[in-house]
Amino acid sequence: MEKPLYNICKVAGSSLGRVTKESTRLKLKQAWLVRNFKNKANGMSFSEFALTMQEKEIQQSNRKAAKLAARLLKLESEKNKKIPMDTRLKILSSSPSAQSVTVTDLESNTTTTYPSPPPGGEGTK
């Protein structure tokens, strides 16, 4: 595909791949603030409105961070959770694609049969 002469975006309506300068981002943010100030100011000064909007963004970011931290703690606790071997074997043997694997210990001359995990995973999700 040839590089466009005027429009830097290769697909109309898509900004994929376009890098926006920080100065442009600040100008767009200011234009957004002014537009919202005109629509939602309710007697506030522009600086009060801008501070209120910043506080709302900070609160929203804090809520997102708290949700992510809670999700991370949950994932870490699940990762460290030990599943007993008999439970693992029950889970594996109840799988519709489970197949038995026989292991023979040559030193002790003992044979043990284990269910194998289904294709594509361990079966302990």
Sequence and secondary structure as in RCSB ss.txt:
>XXXX:A:sequence
MEKPLYNICKVAGSSLGRVTKESTRLKLKQAWLVRNFKNKANGMSFSEFALTMQEKEIQQSNRKAAKLAARLLKL
ESEKNKKIPMDTRLKILSSSPSAQSVTVTDLESNTTTTYPSPPPGGEGTK
>XXXX:A:secstr
    SS S SSTT  TT    HHHHHHHHHHHHHHHHHHH TT  HHHHHHHHHHHHHHHHHHHHHHHHHHHHHH
HHHHH    HHHHHHHHHTSTT  EEEEEETTTTEEEEEE   TTS S  
